[in-house]
Amino acid sequence: MLHYFINDWEADCCILTSYLNEVEFYAGTERRTGQFNGVKISKGTGSMLYGVTWKGFLKYDKESGEKIFREKCPKTNLYKTKCRTMYPEREFIFKAFGELYFPDFIWTQVQMNKNYLCPPHKDSSNIGESVLLTLGNFTGGETIVKLDNDDIIFNSHHNLIKFNGSKYLHWTKPFIGNRYALVFFNNNKILIN
């Protein structure tokens, strides 16, 4: 496997941020599913799924009107998300980072957010715990998780936070600056080997 990181936590968080800076973020998951109706999305802001999906249809061709389908993933027999097709090398980058910093956590998907203020929600299609990490140059933006009747505030900036997003309501506090969030998780439609 190629070496993307140097095994120094702070330096590797900066390296991972530089890889995210190269991604053109767009309104993806939240727009398509309507999960976060009312959330304002501006240019360069978005929430994109990196992985696979069970939905093969992508869109209609503007000229011919014919259906365009996603690329099939031979390993899972599902379809690659648009983000994974556009940035195939990110799969190896995410795997290398995960193997280095949370090797015992098995995950199948990565939710990538840029400057996205997540409202209170539960991750309805996730199974078990997720690992959250935020990166970038920002202030504020803590993650709040409602545990029982308490709102627990986590500083996820350059910190790995593990919690069950399908079980607990969670959201993002307002922030200033450029904030990336990566959520490594397992989807209930994908079998883990």
N, CA, C and O atoms as a DFTB+ gen file, in Angstrom:
772 C
 N C O
     1  1       0.843      -1.194       0.000
     2  2       0.000       0.000       0.000
     3  2       0.879       1.245       0.000
     4  3       1.928       1.273       0.644
     5  1       0.454       2.253      -0.711
     6  2       1.190       3.506      -0.742
     7  2       1.166       4.158       0.639
     8  3       0.234       3.962       1.419
     9  1       2.205       4.931       0.921
    10  2       2.283       5.617       2.208
    11  2       1.796       7.054       2.032
    12  3       2.451       7.872       1.386
    13  1       0.652       7.340       2.612
    14  2       0.076       8.676       2.521
    15  2       0.370       9.500       3.763
    16  3       0.307      10.729       3.725
    17  1       0.690       8.831       4.862
    18  2       0.827       9.497       6.149
    19  2       2.176       9.167       6.776
    20  3       2.853       8.230       6.355
    21  1       2.566       9.955       7.799
    22  2       3.904       9.816       8.380
    23  2       3.883       9.294       9.821
    24  3       4.931       9.229      10.463
    25  1       2.716       8.923      10.334
    26  2       2.576       8.381      11.684
    27  2       2.826       9.427      12.776
    28  3       3.355       9.112      13.842
    29  1       2.442      10.659      12.495
    30  2       2.442      11.739      13.480
    31  2       1.034      12.332      13.428
    32  3       0.616      12.863      12.400
    33  1       0.298      12.236      14.554
    34  2      -1.128      12.567      14.549
    35  2      -1.430      13.945      13.966
    36  3      -2.219      14.048      13.027
    37  1      -0.828      14.997      14.495
    38  2      -1.136      16.349      14.028
    39  2      -0.745      16.540      12.568
    40  3      -1.498      17.128      11.791
    41  1       0.429      16.044      12.196
    42  2       0.870      16.163      10.801
    43  2      -0.068      15.388       9.877
    44  3      -0.408      15.860       8.792
    45  1      -0.483      14.203      10.307
    46  2      -1.362      13.391       9.468
    47  2      -2.757      14.000       9.340
    48  3      -3.400      13.856       8.301
    49  1      -3.230      14.679      10.384
    50  2      -4.502      15.401      10.263
    51  2      -4.372      16.515       9.225
    52  3      -5.305      16.755       8.459
    53  1      -3.230      17.194       9.192
    54  2      -2.997      18.240       8.193
    55  2      -2.886      17.646       6.791
    56  3      -3.389      18.231       5.831
    57  1      -2.241      16.504       6.666
    58  2      -2.143      15.827       5.365
    59  2      -3.526      15.423       4.886
    60  3      -3.858      15.616       3.716
    61  1      -4.339      14.862       5.782
    62  2      -5.698      14.463       5.413
    63  2      -6.523      15.689       5.000
    64  3      -7.312      15.617       4.058
    65  1      -6.342      16.797       5.694
    66  2      -7.030      18.037       5.327
    67  2      -6.630      18.483       3.927
    68  3      -7.473      18.942       3.156
    69  1      -5.357      18.352       3.598
    70  2      -4.912      18.761       2.255
    71  2      -5.564      17.900       1.178
    72  3      -5.882      18.402       0.100
    73  1      -5.770      16.608       1.452
    74  2      -6.484      15.755       0.494
    75  2      -7.938      16.203       0.347
    76  3      -8.489      16.171      -0.753
    77  1      -8.552      16.616       1.441
    78  2      -9.940      17.079       1.386
    79  2     -10.057      18.417       0.662
    80  3     -11.072      18.685       0.019
    81  1      -9.030      19.257       0.758
    82  2      -9.030      20.532       0.049
    83  2      -9.101      20.345      -1.465
    84  3      -9.549      21.240      -2.182
    85  1      -8.660      19.184      -1.952
    86  2      -8.657      18.907      -3.387
    87  2     -10.026      18.455      -3.902
    88  3     -10.243      18.393      -5.113
    89  1     -10.946      18.142      -2.993
    90  2     -12.259      17.630      -3.382
    91  2     -13.208      18.790      -3.646
    92  3     -13.278      19.738      -2.864
    93  1     -13.933      18.708      -4.748
    94  2     -14.960      19.706      -5.036
    95  2     -16.261      19.247      -4.385
    96  3     -16.926      18.334      -4.875
    97  1     -16.608      19.881      -3.295
    98  2     -17.805      19.479      -2.568
    99  2     -19.047      20.027      -3.257
   100  3     -19.030      21.121      -3.822
   101  1     -20.101      19.265      -3.202
   102  2     -21.377      19.642      -3.798
   103  2     -22.480      19.165      -2.872
   104  3     -22.256      18.319      -2.006
   105  1     -23.658      19.707      -3.058
   106  2     -24.808      19.252      -2.279
   107  2     -25.153      17.859      -2.767
   108  3     -25.540      17.686      -3.922
   109  1     -25.020      16.883      -1.918
   110  2     -25.233      15.499      -2.327
   111  2     -26.303      14.824      -1.510
   112  3     -27.495      14.978      -1.775
   113  1     -25.877      14.078      -0.519
   114  2     -26.761      13.240       0.270
   115  2     -27.934      14.008       0.851
   116  3     -29.077      13.567       0.732
   117  1     -27.674      15.147       1.475
   118  2     -28.738      15.871       2.166
   119  2     -29.772      16.424       1.196
   120  3     -30.947      16.532       1.548
   121  1     -29.360      16.777      -0.019
   122  2     -30.305      17.308      -1.000
   123  2     -31.161      16.186      -1.565
   124  3     -32.373      16.335      -1.722
   125  1     -30.519      15.057      -1.871
   126  2     -31.221      13.957      -2.509
   127  2     -32.241      13.315      -1.567
   128  3     -33.359      13.010      -1.982
   129  1     -31.872      13.113      -0.332
   130  2     -32.750      12.414       0.600
   131  2     -33.759      13.335       1.261
   132  3     -34.771      12.867       1.784
   133  1     -33.501      14.651       1.248
   134  2     -34.386      15.585       1.925
   135  2     -34.292      15.450       3.436
   136  3     -35.146      15.950       4.169
   137  1     -33.229      14.758       3.904
   138  2     -33.080      14.500       5.333
   139  2     -33.008      15.788       6.140
   140  3     -33.527      15.858       7.255
   141  1     -32.371      16.799       5.581
   142  2     -32.174      18.028       6.322
   143  2     -32.855      19.192       5.622
   144  3     -32.203      20.184       5.296
   145  1     -34.134      19.086       5.390
   146  2     -34.874      20.165       4.740
   147  2     -34.705      21.454       5.528
   148  3     -34.754      21.462       6.758
   149  1     -34.508      22.533       4.801
   150  2     -34.362      23.829       5.455
   151  2     -32.936      24.213       5.746
   152  3     -32.683      25.357       6.125
   153  1     -31.971      23.289       5.581
   154  2     -30.574      23.621       5.820
   155  2     -30.047      24.369       4.603
   156  3     -30.205      23.911       3.471
   157  1     -29.423      25.514       4.835
   158  2     -28.897      26.317       3.736
   159  2     -27.580      25.719       3.253
   160  3     -26.670      25.457       4.039
   161  1     -27.501      25.509       1.929
   162  2     -26.299      24.983       1.309
   163  2     -25.767      26.047       0.359
   164  3     -26.499      26.534      -0.503
   165  1     -24.499      26.409       0.510
   166  2     -23.897      27.383      -0.391
   167  2     -22.850      26.683      -1.249
   168  3     -22.488      25.536      -0.987
   169  1     -22.370      27.376      -2.268
   170  2     -21.368      26.805      -3.156
   171  2     -20.134      26.397      -2.350
   172  3     -19.663      27.152      -1.499
   173  1     -19.621      25.211      -2.622
   174  2     -18.455      24.715      -1.914
   175  2     -18.787      24.061      -0.590
   176  3     -17.894      23.650       0.152
   177  1     -20.070      23.965      -0.294
   178  2     -20.535      23.322       0.933
   179  2     -21.256      22.054       0.530
   180  3     -21.932      22.021      -0.499
   181  1     -21.120      21.017       1.324
   182  2     -21.867      19.822       0.984
   183  2     -21.673      18.690       1.962
   184  3     -20.854      18.743       2.880
   185  1     -22.461      17.668       1.723
   186  2     -22.415      16.440       2.505
   187  2     -22.498      15.298       1.505
   188  3     -23.550      15.048       0.917
   189  1     -21.372      14.605       1.318
   190  2     -21.293      13.589       0.269
   191  2     -20.915      12.237       0.856
   192  3     -20.051      12.136       1.727
   193  1     -21.572      11.216       0.367
   194  2     -21.251       9.853       0.777
   195  2     -20.133       9.315      -0.093
   196  3     -20.214       9.365      -1.320
   197  1     -19.086       8.801       0.541
   198  2     -17.999       8.143      -0.174
   199  2     -18.111       6.652       0.101
   200  3     -17.883       6.202       1.224
   201  1     -18.458       5.897      -0.915
   202  2     -18.591       4.454      -0.745
   203  2     -19.441       3.858      -1.833
   204  3     -19.214       4.100      -3.019
   205  1     -20.421       3.077      -1.429
   206  2     -21.312       2.431      -2.386
   207  2     -22.764       2.677      -1.978
   208  3     -23.069       3.013      -0.834
   209  1     -23.636       2.496      -2.957
   210  2     -25.058       2.669      -2.730
   211  2     -25.802       1.566      -3.463
   212  3     -25.264       0.971      -4.397
   213  1     -27.007       1.290      -3.058
   214  2     -27.837       0.279      -3.710
   215  2     -28.611       0.888      -4.873
   216  3     -29.274       0.172      -5.623
   217  1     -28.526       2.223      -5.026
   218  2     -29.268       2.918      -6.087
   219  2     -28.390       3.029      -7.331
   220  3     -27.410       3.774      -7.338
   221  1     -28.739       2.292      -8.377
   222  2     -27.940       2.278      -9.593
   223  2     -28.174       3.470     -10.498
   224  3     -27.252       3.915     -11.182
   225  1     -29.391       3.996     -10.515
   226  2     -29.720       5.124     -11.397
   227  2     -29.121       6.403     -10.858
   228  3     -29.299       6.732      -9.685
   229  1     -28.398       7.137     -11.721
   230  2     -27.778       8.384     -11.302
   231  2     -28.578       9.602     -11.772
   232  3     -28.970      10.446     -10.967
   233  1     -28.815       9.680     -13.095
   234  2     -29.534      10.824     -13.647
   235  2     -29.865      10.538     -15.101
   236  3     -29.490       9.499     -15.643
   237  1     -30.574      11.474     -15.729
   238  2     -30.863      11.397     -17.157
   239  2     -29.838      12.235     -17.925
   240  3     -29.463      13.321     -17.483
   241  1     -29.392      11.735     -19.063
   242  2     -28.510      12.476     -19.944
   243  2     -29.277      13.690     -20.489
   244  3     -30.397      13.545     -20.978
   245  1     -28.679      14.877     -20.405
   246  2     -29.366      16.104     -20.827
   247  2     -29.670      16.123     -22.322
   248  3     -30.693      16.667     -22.738
   249  1     -28.796      15.536     -23.126
   250  2     -29.005      15.575     -24.578
   251  2     -29.912      14.459     -25.074
   252  3     -30.865      14.714     -25.809
   253  1     -29.625      13.233     -24.682
   254  2     -30.378      12.085     -25.224
   255  2     -31.613      11.731     -24.403
   256  3     -32.547      11.107     -24.905
   257  1     -31.606      12.138     -23.133
   258  2     -32.708      11.776     -22.254
   259  2     -32.612      10.360     -21.711
   260  3     -33.493       9.916     -20.976
   261  1     -31.541       9.643     -22.067
   262  2     -31.374       8.270     -21.590
   263  2     -30.866       8.249     -20.155
   264  3     -30.219       9.184     -19.684
   265  1     -31.180       7.155     -19.482
   266  2     -30.741       6.999     -18.096
   267  2     -29.231       6.762     -18.035
   268  3     -28.661       6.038     -18.852
   269  1     -28.608       7.390     -17.050
   270  2     -27.190       7.161     -16.768
   271  2     -27.126       6.422     -15.439
   272  3     -27.725       6.839     -14.448
   273  1     -26.390       5.318     -15.439
   274  2     -26.282       4.505     -14.234
   275  2     -24.902       4.657     -13.609
   276  3     -23.923       4.975     -14.284
   277  1     -24.853       4.425     -12.318
   278  2     -23.596       4.481     -11.584
   279  2     -22.722       3.295     -11.973
   280  3     -23.200       2.295     -12.507
   281  1     -21.426       3.433     -11.690
   282  2     -20.471       2.354     -11.926
   283  2     -20.652       1.271     -10.859
   284  3     -20.805       1.575      -9.676
   285  1     -20.634       0.032     -11.280
   286  2     -20.820      -1.080     -10.348
   287  2     -19.514      -1.382      -9.627
   288  3     -18.443      -1.333     -10.232
   289  1     -19.598      -1.692      -8.346
   290  2     -18.446      -2.087      -7.542
   291  2     -18.380      -3.616      -7.551
   292  3     -19.270      -4.261      -6.998
   293  1     -17.363      -4.209      -8.157
   294  2     -17.313      -5.668      -8.259
   295  2     -17.199      -6.373      -6.897
   296  3     -17.633      -7.515      -6.746
   297  1     -16.622      -5.693      -5.928
   298  2     -16.435      -6.304      -4.606
   299  2     -17.751      -6.480      -3.857
   300  3     -17.947      -7.488      -3.177
   301  1     -18.656      -5.503      -3.976
   302  2     -19.910      -5.542      -3.211
   303  2     -21.131      -5.827      -4.076
   304  3     -22.201      -6.150      -3.561
   305  1     -20.967      -5.707      -5.403
   306  2     -22.079      -5.823      -6.351
   307  2     -23.101      -4.694      -6.181
   308  3     -24.227      -4.787      -6.670
   309  1     -22.696      -3.630      -5.485
   310  2     -23.507      -2.422      -5.367
   311  2     -22.909      -1.373      -6.300
   312  3     -22.047      -1.699      -7.116
   313  1     -23.344      -0.140      -6.196
   314  2     -22.902       0.911      -7.105
   315  2     -22.046       1.943      -6.371
   316  3     -22.337       2.320      -5.236
   317  1     -20.994       2.386      -7.038
   318  2     -20.123       3.397      -6.457
   319  2     -20.851       4.736      -6.415
   320  3     -21.542       5.110      -7.363
   321  1     -20.689       5.452      -5.304
   322  2     -21.272       6.787      -5.229
   323  2     -20.537       7.707      -6.205
   324  3     -19.417       7.418      -6.626
   325  1     -21.182       8.806      -6.553
   326  2     -20.593       9.772      -7.474
   327  2     -19.239      10.249      -6.956
   328  3     -18.284      10.378      -7.722
   329  1     -19.166      10.505      -5.675
   330  2     -17.933      10.990      -5.057
   331  2     -16.813       9.952      -5.188
   332  3     -15.669      10.308      -5.470
   333  1     -17.135       8.684      -4.985
   334  2     -16.117       7.635      -5.096
   335  2     -15.652       7.475      -6.540
   336  3     -14.478       7.199      -6.786
   337  1     -16.558       7.645      -7.486
   338  2     -16.182       7.568      -8.899
   339  2     -15.291       8.744      -9.284
   340  3     -14.331       8.579     -10.037
   341  1     -15.607       9.932      -8.766
   342  2     -14.826      11.133      -9.089
   343  2     -13.441      11.116      -8.436
   344  3     -12.479      11.626      -9.010
   345  1     -13.339      10.532      -7.238
   346  2     -12.096      10.558      -6.461
   347  2     -11.734       9.143      -5.995
   348  3     -11.756       8.873      -4.794
   349  1     -11.403       8.239      -6.918
   350  2     -11.159       6.844      -6.532
   351  2      -9.984       6.666      -5.572
   352  3      -9.989       5.737      -4.765
   353  1      -8.980       7.539      -5.644
   354  2      -7.803       7.401      -4.781
   355  2      -8.124       7.665      -3.312
   356  3      -7.374       7.236      -2.435
   357  1      -9.216       8.359      -3.029
   358  2      -9.576       8.628      -1.630
   359  2      -9.847       7.329      -0.862
   360  3      -9.664       7.284       0.355
   361  1     -10.275       6.288      -1.554
   362  2     -10.496       5.004      -0.883
   363  2      -9.221       4.540      -0.188
   364  3      -9.266       4.096       0.960
   365  1      -8.083       4.642      -0.878
   366  2      -6.809       4.196      -0.315
   367  2      -6.328       5.147       0.778
   368  3      -5.714       4.722       1.756
   369  1      -6.611       6.435       0.602
   370  2      -6.236       7.427       1.612
   371  2      -7.007       7.165       2.907
   372  3      -6.412       7.134       3.984
   373  1      -8.333       6.976       2.807
   374  2      -9.142       6.716       3.998
   375  2      -8.737       5.404       4.665
   376  3      -8.665       5.325       5.892
   377  1      -8.473       4.373       3.859
   378  2      -8.052       3.079       4.415
   379  2      -6.723       3.209       5.152
   380  3      -6.561       2.672       6.247
   381  1      -5.773       3.923       4.548
   382  2      -4.464       4.097       5.180
   383  2      -4.595       4.843       6.505
   384  3      -3.961       4.471       7.492
   385  1      -5.417       5.895       6.531
   386  2      -5.608       6.660       7.761
   387  2      -6.279       5.786       8.831
   388  3      -5.856       5.782       9.987
   389  1      -7.316       5.053       8.443
   390  2      -8.019       4.176       9.383
   391  2      -7.127       3.078       9.933
   392  3      -7.164       2.796      11.131
   393  1      -6.329       2.457       9.082
   394  2      -5.428       1.394       9.539
   395  2      -4.393       1.925      10.509
   396  3      -3.942       1.204      11.400
   397  1      -4.018       3.172      10.344
   398  2      -3.022       3.777      11.213
   399  2      -3.605       4.205      12.563
   400  3      -2.965       4.021      13.598
   401  1      -4.829       4.781      12.558
   402  2      -5.341       5.410      13.767
   403  2      -6.556       4.748      14.421
   404  3      -6.833       5.015      15.590
   405  1      -7.274       3.908      13.714
   406  2      -8.337       3.129      14.357
   407  2      -8.440       1.770      13.664
   408  3      -9.450       1.448      13.039
   409  1      -7.358       0.973      13.792
   410  2      -7.274      -0.296      13.066
   411  2      -8.302      -1.340      13.492
   412  3      -8.623      -2.233      12.709
   413  1      -8.818      -1.250      14.700
   414  2      -9.794      -2.240      15.177
   415  2     -11.229      -1.886      14.820
   416  3     -12.144      -2.659      15.103
   417  1     -11.438      -0.729      14.202
   418  2     -12.781      -0.320      13.824
   419  2     -12.998      -0.635      12.350
   420  3     -12.316      -0.080      11.489
   421  1     -13.938      -1.517      12.057
   422  2     -14.257      -1.881      10.678
   423  2     -15.353      -0.947      10.186
   424  3     -16.352      -0.736      10.874
   425  1     -15.165      -0.392       9.001
   426  2     -16.137       0.543       8.422
   427  2     -16.261       0.267       6.928
   428  3     -15.357      -0.302       6.316
   429  1     -17.386       0.673       6.347
   430  2     -17.629       0.446       4.923
   431  2     -17.856       1.732       4.137
   432  3     -17.737       1.725       2.912
   433  1     -18.179       2.831       4.806
   434  2     -18.526       4.080       4.139
   435  2     -17.896       5.251       4.881
   436  3     -17.515       5.136       6.045
   437  1     -17.793       6.384       4.180
   438  2     -17.342       7.623       4.809
   439  2     -18.292       8.736       4.378
   440  3     -18.489       8.969       3.185
   441  1     -18.873       9.412       5.347
   442  2     -19.662      10.604       5.051
   443  2     -18.704      11.778       5.134
   444  3     -18.040      11.972       6.152
   445  1     -18.630      12.566       4.063
   446  2     -17.717      13.700       3.984
   447  2     -18.539      14.988       3.992
   448  3     -19.393      15.187       3.128
   449  1     -18.284      15.849       4.955
   450  2     -18.988      17.128       5.042
   451  2     -17.981      18.267       4.982
   452  3     -16.891      18.182       5.548
   453  1     -18.363      19.339       4.285
   454  2     -17.546      20.550       4.278
   455  2     -18.450      21.732       4.608
   456  3     -19.434      21.997       3.917
   457  1     -18.095      22.430       5.676
   458  2     -18.828      23.629       6.099
   459  2     -20.330      23.368       6.174
   460  3     -21.148      24.197       5.775
   461  1     -20.658      22.220       6.685
   462  2     -22.048      21.775       6.722
   463  2     -22.516      21.740       8.170
   464  3     -22.014      20.955       8.974
   465  1     -23.473      22.587       8.494
   466  2     -24.008      22.675       9.853
   467  2     -25.134      21.652       9.992
   468  3     -26.280      21.924       9.635
   469  1     -24.797      20.482      10.510
   470  2     -25.788      19.399      10.630
   471  2     -26.795      19.719      11.730
   472  3     -26.408      20.002      12.864
   473  1     -28.073      19.676      11.401
   474  2     -29.097      19.858      12.422
   475  2     -29.259      18.572      13.236
   476  3     -28.691      17.547      12.860
   477  1     -30.011      18.590      14.330
   478  2     -30.217      17.371      15.121
   479  2     -30.804      16.245      14.263
   480  3     -31.795      16.437      13.557
   481  1     -30.173      15.068      14.338
   482  2     -30.620      13.926      13.543
   483  2     -30.049      12.632      14.112
   484  3     -29.134      12.647      14.936
   485  1     -30.602      11.528      13.662
   486  2     -30.041      10.197      13.893
   487  2     -29.701       9.620      12.530
   488  3     -30.356       9.929      11.535
   489  1     -28.681       8.787      12.488
   490  2     -28.238       8.181      11.236
   491  2     -29.029       6.894      11.018
   492  3     -28.614       5.817      11.446
   493  1     -30.156       7.018      10.354
   494  2     -31.128       5.922      10.277
   495  2     -30.629       4.690       9.540
   496  3     -31.120       3.591       9.797
   497  1     -29.670       4.837       8.633
   498  2     -29.223       3.658       7.897
   499  2     -27.883       3.111       8.395
   500  3     -27.307       2.225       7.765
   501  1     -27.385       3.629       9.513
   502  2     -26.117       3.141      10.062
   503  2     -26.337       1.969      11.016
   504  3     -27.403       1.810      11.611
   505  1     -25.297       1.163      11.135
   506  2     -25.293       0.057      12.097
   507  2     -24.194       0.330      13.113
   508  3     -23.043       0.553      12.739
   509  1     -24.537       0.314      14.373
   510  2     -23.534       0.422      15.435
   511  2     -22.831       1.756      15.488
   512  3     -23.361       2.784      15.066
   513  1     -21.625       1.712      16.016
   514  2     -20.877       2.934      16.250
   515  2     -20.272       3.494      14.966
   516  3     -20.056       2.781      13.986
   517  1     -20.011       4.789      15.012
   518  2     -19.315       5.508      13.945
   519  2     -18.102       6.184      14.567
   520  3     -18.048       6.395      15.779
   521  1     -17.130       6.523      13.724
   522  2     -15.973       7.293      14.164
   523  2     -16.026       8.635      13.439
   524  3     -16.078       8.681      12.210
   525  1     -16.014       9.723      14.204
   526  2     -16.087      11.079      13.678
   527  2     -14.766      11.788      13.906
   528  3     -14.145      11.646      14.960
   529  1     -14.341      12.553      12.910
   530  2     -13.152      13.389      13.004
   531  2     -13.440      14.674      12.244
   532  3     -13.936      14.628      11.119
   533  1     -13.132      15.832      12.850
   534  2     -13.250      17.084      12.116
   535  2     -11.868      17.689      11.925
   536  3     -10.980      17.562      12.768
   537  1     -11.722      18.350      10.786
   538  2     -10.439      18.903      10.363
   539  2     -10.665      20.291       9.792
   540  3     -11.796      20.668       9.484
   541  1      -9.599      21.039       9.652
   542  2      -9.686      22.345       9.014
   543  2      -9.357      23.465       9.980
   544  3      -9.002      23.235      11.136
   545  1      -9.484      24.686       9.474
   546  2      -9.182      25.880      10.245
   547  2     -10.503      26.549      10.617
   548  3     -11.046      27.334       9.840
   549  1     -11.013      26.238      11.797
   550  2     -12.301      26.775      12.218
   551  2     -12.343      26.902      13.737
   552  3     -11.539      26.301      14.449
   553  1     -13.289      27.688      14.213
   554  2     -13.555      27.773      15.647
   555  2     -15.018      27.422      15.861
   556  3     -15.857      27.668      14.995
   557  1     -15.320      26.846      17.021
   558  2     -16.669      26.351      17.289
   559  2     -16.818      24.981      16.655
   560  3     -15.854      24.219      16.583
   561  1     -18.025      24.662      16.194
   562  2     -18.252      23.430      15.446
   563  2     -18.168      22.150      16.245
   564  3     -17.942      21.081      15.676
   565  1     -18.346      22.237      17.562
   566  2     -18.326      21.018      18.368
   567  2     -19.508      20.137      17.987
   568  3     -20.497      20.609      17.426
   569  1     -19.393      18.875      18.294
   570  2     -20.474      17.919      18.043
   571  2     -21.213      17.685      19.348
   572  3     -20.595      17.427      20.381
   573  1     -22.526      17.775      19.302
   574  2     -23.345      17.530      20.490
   575  2     -24.065      16.204      20.298
   576  3     -24.685      15.966      19.262
   577  1     -23.976      15.347      21.304
   578  2     -24.664      14.055      21.288
   579  2     -25.589      14.024      22.498
   580  3     -25.158      14.262      23.626
   581  1     -26.856      13.730      22.257
   582  2     -27.834      13.647      23.343
   583  2     -27.785      12.232      23.910
   584  3     -28.246      11.285      23.271
   585  1     -27.230      12.092      25.101
   586  2     -27.157      10.815      25.799
   587  2     -28.130      10.866      26.960
   588  3     -27.972      11.661      27.886
   589  1     -29.135      10.014      26.900
   590  2     -30.238      10.060      27.850
   591  2     -30.865      11.454      27.777
   592  3     -31.395      11.824      26.729
   593  1     -30.821      12.230      28.849
   594  2     -31.390      13.585      28.806
   595  2     -30.323      14.664      28.806
   596  3     -30.629      15.846      28.958
   597  1     -29.067      14.257      28.636
   598  2     -27.968      15.216      28.685
   599  2     -27.399      15.473      27.292
   600  3     -27.252      14.552      26.488
   601  1     -27.080      16.735      27.021
   602  2     -26.379      17.098      25.792
   603  2     -24.883      17.095      26.099
   604  3     -24.386      17.954      26.827
   605  1     -24.173      16.118      25.535
   606  2     -22.737      15.997      25.762
   607  2     -22.024      16.676      24.582
   608  3     -22.296      16.367      23.421
   609  1     -21.117      17.596      24.893
   610  2     -20.400      18.347      23.865
   611  2     -19.025      17.713      23.677
   612  3     -18.262      17.549      24.629
   613  1     -18.724      17.356      22.410
   614  2     -17.437      16.756      22.057
   615  2     -16.671      17.693      21.138
   616  3     -17.218      18.210      20.164
   617  1     -15.413      17.905      21.453
   618  2     -14.536      18.634      20.549
   619  2     -13.897      17.601      19.620
   620  3     -12.962      16.903      20.012
   621  1     -14.397      17.508      18.403
   622  2     -13.906      16.504      17.462
   623  2     -12.800      17.048      16.555
   624  3     -12.324      16.337      15.670
   625  1     -12.385      18.305      16.766
   626  2     -11.329      18.890      15.929
   627  2     -10.008      18.193      16.231
   628  3      -9.438      18.354      17.311
   629  1      -9.538      17.429      15.275
   630  2      -8.337      16.598      15.411
   631  2      -8.479      15.588      16.544
   632  3      -7.485      15.174      17.141
   633  1      -9.716      15.191      16.839
   634  2      -9.981      14.165      17.843
   635  2     -10.939      13.133      17.259
   636  3     -11.911      13.486      16.591
   637  1     -10.662      11.870      17.511
   638  2     -11.554      10.803      17.076
   639  2     -12.642      10.631      18.130
   640  3     -12.348      10.419      19.306
   641  1     -13.892      10.721      17.705
   642  2     -15.037      10.562      18.596
   643  2     -15.816       9.348      18.101
   644  3     -16.178       9.275      16.927
   645  1     -16.073       8.398      18.993
   646  2     -16.816       7.191      18.620
   647  2     -18.135       7.181      19.380
   648  3     -18.159       7.275      20.607
   649  1     -19.236       7.065      18.632
   650  2     -20.560       6.977      19.251
   651  2     -21.520       6.345      18.263
   652  3     -21.219       6.237      17.074
   653  1     -22.662       5.932      18.750
   654  2     -23.667       5.283      17.911
   655  2     -24.642       6.341      17.391
   656  3     -25.594       6.714      18.077
   657  1     -24.392       6.814      16.179
   658  2     -25.210       7.860      15.578
   659  2     -26.595       7.400      15.172
   660  3     -27.475       8.227      14.932
   661  1     -26.806       6.084      15.091
   662  2     -28.146       5.590      14.768
   663  2     -29.024       5.536      16.015
   664  3     -30.251       5.480      15.923
   665  1     -28.384       5.552      17.173
   666  2     -29.111       5.443      18.446
   667  2     -29.311       6.804      19.123
   668  3     -30.332       7.046      19.768
   669  1     -28.320       7.687      18.965
   670  2     -28.340       8.957      19.691
   671  2     -28.483      10.152      18.743
   672  3     -27.812      10.237      17.715
   673  1     -29.359      11.049      19.114
   674  2     -29.522      12.305      18.395
   675  2     -28.212      13.086      18.496
   676  3     -27.607      13.147      19.566
   677  1     -27.770      13.684      17.383
   678  2     -26.533      14.458      17.403
   679  2     -26.596      15.571      16.370
   680  3     -27.374      15.502      15.419
   681  1     -25.765      16.609      16.562
   682  2     -25.764      17.755      15.673
   683  2     -24.482      18.550      15.862
   684  3     -23.664      18.255      16.733
   685  1     -24.330      19.574      15.016
   686  2     -23.133      20.414      15.025
   687  2     -23.460      21.796      15.563
   688  3     -24.466      22.402      15.196
   689  1     -22.585      22.286      16.446
   690  2     -22.713      23.670      16.915
   691  2     -22.207      24.607      15.818
   692  3     -21.362      24.212      15.015
   693  1     -22.712      25.839      15.775
   694  2     -22.243      26.799      14.769
   695  2     -20.719      26.978      14.825
   696  3     -20.093      26.802      15.870
   697  1     -20.155      27.326      13.687
   698  2     -18.703      27.488      13.589
   699  2     -18.372      28.599      12.610
   700  3     -19.209      29.023      11.813
   701  1     -17.134      29.058      12.689
   702  2     -16.597      30.052      11.766
   703  2     -15.336      29.460      11.161
   704  3     -14.495      28.922      11.882
   705  1     -15.194      29.554       9.836
   706  2     -14.012      29.034       9.152
   707  2     -14.370      27.847       8.281
   708  3     -15.542      27.592       8.006
   709  1     -13.350      27.126       7.851
   710  2     -13.540      25.940       7.012
   711  2     -13.455      24.695       7.864
   712  3     -12.424      24.401       8.468
   713  1     -14.565      23.961       7.903
   714  2     -14.679      22.767       8.749
   715  2     -15.013      21.554       7.892
   716  3     -16.029      21.528       7.197
   717  1     -14.150      20.558       7.951
   718  2     -14.421      19.271       7.317
   719  2     -14.806      18.280       8.403
   720  3     -14.226      18.286       9.490
   721  1     -15.771      17.441       8.114
   722  2     -16.125      16.348       9.032
   723  2     -16.102      15.053       8.237
   724  3     -16.656      14.973       7.141
   725  1     -15.459      14.047       8.799
   726  2     -15.449      12.705       8.223
   727  2     -16.099      11.773       9.222
   728  3     -15.731      11.749      10.396
   729  1     -17.068      11.006       8.752
   730  2     -17.734      10.022       9.602
   731  2     -17.529       8.659       8.947
   732  3     -18.048       8.394       7.862
   733  1     -16.771       7.803       9.615
   734  2     -16.532       6.441       9.157
   735  2     -17.594       5.563       9.808
   736  3     -17.729       5.562      11.031
   737  1     -18.358       4.809       8.999
   738  2     -19.489       4.072       9.550
   739  2     -19.803       2.845       8.713
   740  3     -19.199       2.613       7.665
   741  1     -20.763       2.062       9.199
   742  2     -21.268       0.887       8.483
   743  2     -22.727       1.110       8.153
   744  3     -23.523       1.512       9.002
   745  1     -23.061       0.840       6.904
   746  2     -24.422       1.003       6.418
   747  2     -25.164      -0.303       6.547
   748  3     -24.586      -1.367       6.326
   749  1     -26.447      -0.246       6.904
   750  2     -27.225      -1.464       7.119
   751  2     -27.510      -2.239       5.845
   752  3     -28.019      -3.358       5.914
   753  1     -27.196      -1.674       4.676
   754  2     -27.415      -2.380       3.411
   755  2     -26.166      -3.138       2.945
   756  3     -26.221      -3.893       1.974
   757  1     -25.052      -2.934       3.634
   758  2     -23.794      -3.533       3.209
   759  2     -23.338      -4.551       4.247
   760  3     -23.194      -4.225       5.425
   761  1     -23.116      -5.764       3.812
   762  2     -22.643      -6.812       4.704
   763  2     -21.152      -6.653       4.919
   764  3     -20.393      -6.458       3.969
   765  1     -20.737      -6.739       6.174
   766  2     -19.316      -6.629       6.521
   767  2     -18.734      -8.036       6.522
   768  3     -19.283      -8.953       7.132
   769  1     -17.604      -8.187       5.822
   770  2     -16.942      -9.502       5.773
   771  2     -16.102      -9.724       6.993
   772  3     -15.471     -10.773       7.127
